[in-house]
Amino acid sequence: MNIIDIRSINKFNMGHIPGAIQIDSFNLLFNPDKYLNKNEKYYIYCQSGITSKNVVNKLNKIGYNVINIDGGYNNYLLRK
């Protein structure tokens, strides 16, 4: 499963969903071809799910198969 954490590297290093990779939202939005393959599915999250929802909407509009993790890392911590 492809999981992308779009929070800062500092927040990522303080804790993240296992298996996630860190790509900040700016780089992901402005150079998606460097990080994403249009033939694969990706799950994206931020701290609360708001920023990642916006990023997912923009990436979906340009043909990427991305899904927002509702509630972000905060929700993951509550369910852990």
N, C-alpha and C positions, 0 to 999 in steps of 0.2 A: 504494500500500500504506500502511495506517495503522499506524505504529510509535510506541509510547509508551514513553518512558524514565521510570520512576517514582523514579529516584534524585534526590538533592537538586540544586538548580539549580547549585551549585558543582561537583559531580561532572559534571553534564551539560556545563557550560561547559569542563571540562578535556578532554572528549572524549565522543563519542556515535556511535551508528550513523547514517550519513547518512540524512537524511530524517525522523529521529525528532523528535518534539516532547516537551517535558518537562512532565509533570504529576505532582506528588508523590503517593505512594500514599494519603496521608490524604485529600486533596481528591478523588482519583479514587473512593475507596471511599465517601465520605460525600456526594458530589454527582455520581454518575455521569451523570445525565441532562444535566448541564451540558456534559459532554465527549464522551459516547458516543451513538451512534445504534444502536438494537437491530437495524437492518437492514443494518449494516455489520460487517465483520470487522476486528479489531484484534490486533496483535502487541504484547505487553508484555514489558519486560525490566527487570531491576535489575542490580546488580553481578555477582551469582553465580547468579541464577535461583531462589533460595529464596524471597525476599520476593515476587517477581513470581508465583511458582507459587501462593502463598496468595491473592494479590490476584485472580488469574485464576479460581481455584476459587470465590471469593465472587461475582465478577461473573457467572460462568457460571450460578450458582444462581439469580440474579435476572433471567436472560434475555438477557444480553449475549453476543455471539459474540467471545470473546477467547481468544487462544492465547499460552501462555508460550513465550518464546524460551529454550530449555534452555541453562543455563550462563551466561546473561546477557551482560553486556558483556565479562566476562573471556573467555568462549568466542569472542565476536566478534573480540577482539584476537588470539587464538591462530590463528584461521582467516584473518585479514586478509592 
